[in-house]
Amino acid sequence: MNHVVGSHDLLLVTLDTLRYDVAAELAAAGRLPHLARHLPGGRWEKRHAPGSFTYASHQAIFAGFLPTPATPGPHPRLFAAAFAGSETTAPHTWVHDAPDLVSGLARAGYRTACVGGTGFFSKRGALGSVLPGLFQESHWEPEFGVASPTSFEAQVRQAERIAASVPADQRLFLFVNVAALHQPNWFHLPGGTAESGDSRESHAAALEYVDRHIGRLFAAVRRRGRCFAIVCSDHGTAYGDDGWTGHRLGHEVVWTVPYAHFFLEP
């Protein structure tokens, strides 16, 4: 990352609430053509989330603690704040002297921009302002939120405007928190109704919806030059698994998430 930071734009996309098993099944079945073409080997990497709900997980991610490979470690990190005794800071880790990655990148000359999705990025009230407040520029509107059937399309339009507005000679760190997978998602499933509610199937349909539009997001940053991209979930969610529903709990489907990083070529 010491060769990447400063010379490349950075894109971080969190597919909020996306389960690993659903993501892996759809990729294997050819139902994610736009994402799969960028996934190494066409597959998601299985990782463990750093938190069981959006706020906790993103606080960790913005401190450099991305989802951890689901194998015995230690696993060196891509980014880390200077911290004595860190066992996951390696020679390839980009180390900064700031309390969070966003601020560290800003100090390194990056324009930092956030396109929020779920409520913790809404800037409605003090709690909803903490995470977007890390960025020099942040955007949220109801059309980006969990209740909008066209949330990701609206988010992509905003991301396109940001990418086009930053001077070509300045590096960009663009973060997008995708709300479409989060409950409610029944409206992404053909024939779904509020009465039928959310399900594993509507969760999968929401991911297919995101896949149909994510190519535009990738194209927006590729027009600026070579970009290093991270696409992952912050945590999963349960749909009646072993009697559990939702997240902020310790079930396997909540802790296990899909992850990928790759370069987007200009």
JOUR-V355477 format. One record per pair of residues at least 4 apart in sequence whose ideal C-beta (glycine too) atoms are under 7 Angstrom apart, sorted by the first residue. I is the first residue (numbers start at 0). GAP is how many residues later the second one is. Records with the same first field share a line. If there is no record, write none. Layout:
I=GAP  GAP
This chain:
0=4  77  78  91  92  93
1=90  92
2=4
3=4  224
4=89  103
5=102  165
7=218  219  220
8=162  163  212  215  216  218
9=163  217  218
10=163  210  216  218
11=163  218
12=163  165  218
13=44  163  164  218  219  220
14=163  166  195  216  218
15=38  101  102  161  162  163  165  166  218
16=164  165  216  218  219  220  230
17=4  5  163  189  215  218  239  240
18=4  184  217  218  234
19=4  24  26  216  236  237  238
20=4  232
21=4  178  181  182  185
22=4  21  184  235
23=4  20  234
24=4
25=5  6  178  181  182
26=5  9  12  15  16  17
30=177
31=4  175  179
32=4  178
33=177  180  181
34=4  176  179
35=6
37=224
38=4  5  221
39=220  222
43=214  215  216
44=24  214  215
45=24  210
46=20  21  22  23  210  212
47=19  20  22  207  208
48=8  18  184  185  186  206  208
49=7  10  11  15  17
50=5  6  9  183  184
51=4  183  195  196  197  198  202  203
52=4  182  194  195
53=4  64  66  180
54=4  65
55=4
56=4  177  178
57=4  73  176
58=4
59=5
60=4  5  173
61=38  39  40  72
62=18  37  38
63=13  15  16  17  37
65=11  12  164  166
66=165  190  192
67=5  7
68=6
69=186
73=13  14
74=13
75=12  14  16  17
76=11  12  16
77=15  16
78=14  15  22
79=6  9  13  15
80=15  17  18  23
81=13  15
88=4  6
95=8  11
97=5  6  9
98=4
99=4  34
100=4
101=4  10  32  33
102=4  31
103=4
104=5  7  68
105=4  6  30
108=61  62
109=61  62  63
110=25  55  59  61
111=23  24  25  61
112=22  23  24  49  59  61
113=7  18  21  24  25  61
114=24  29  40  43  44  61
115=5  6  16  22  23  24  28  61
116=4  27  28  34  38  60  61  62
117=28  59  61  64
118=9
119=8  11
120=7  10  11  19  56
121=6  18  23
122=5  6  9  15  17
123=4
124=4
128=4
131=6  8
138=19
139=4
141=6
142=5  8  11
143=4  7  10  11  35
144=6  34
145=33  36  37  38
146=37
147=6
148=38
149=4
150=4  28  29
151=4  26  28  57  58  61
152=4  60
153=4
154=4  21  23
155=4  57  60  61
156=4
157=4
158=4  15  17  58  61
159=4  56  60
160=4
161=4  12
162=9  11  57  58  60  61
165=4  6
167=56
171=52
173=47
175=41
177=32
179=5  26  29  30
180=4  22  25  26
182=15
183=14
184=13  17  18  21
185=6  7  8  10  11  12  16
186=5
187=14  17  18  21
188=12  13  16
191=4  10
197=4  5  41
198=4  40
199=4  39
200=4
201=4
202=4  36
203=4
204=4
205=4
206=4
207=4
209=4
213=4
214=4
215=4
217=4  46
218=4
220=6  43
221=5  42  43  44
224=41
225=37  39  40
226=36  37
227=35
228=32  33  35
229=31
230=29
231=25  26  27  28
232=24  25
234=12  19  22
235=11  17  18  20  21
236=9  10  17
237=6  7  8  9  13  15  16
238=6
239=5
240=10  12
241=9
243=5  7
246=7
248=5
249=4  5
251=4
